[in-house]
């Protein structure tokens, strides 16, 4: 007769808790033209290693804001 132990149960999460955020970092979403998305994809494909969408957009936004004097935030290191 072979005995096996049951897998330990995973702790329950509050999936139904609407006050709990699934995301650690703030998020924004937007719409853009197909041409802009195509250009982004072409740019990403040209890089090695290929960055994901978030990394690429974060960098582009930081560079855009830096050129206009809004990045980095005042008082940051």
Buried (B, 14 or more C-beta within 10 A) or exposed (E): EEEEEEEEEEEEEEEEEEEEEEEEEEEEEEEEEEEEEEEBEEEBEEEEEEBEEEEBBEEEEEEEEEEEEEEEEEEEE
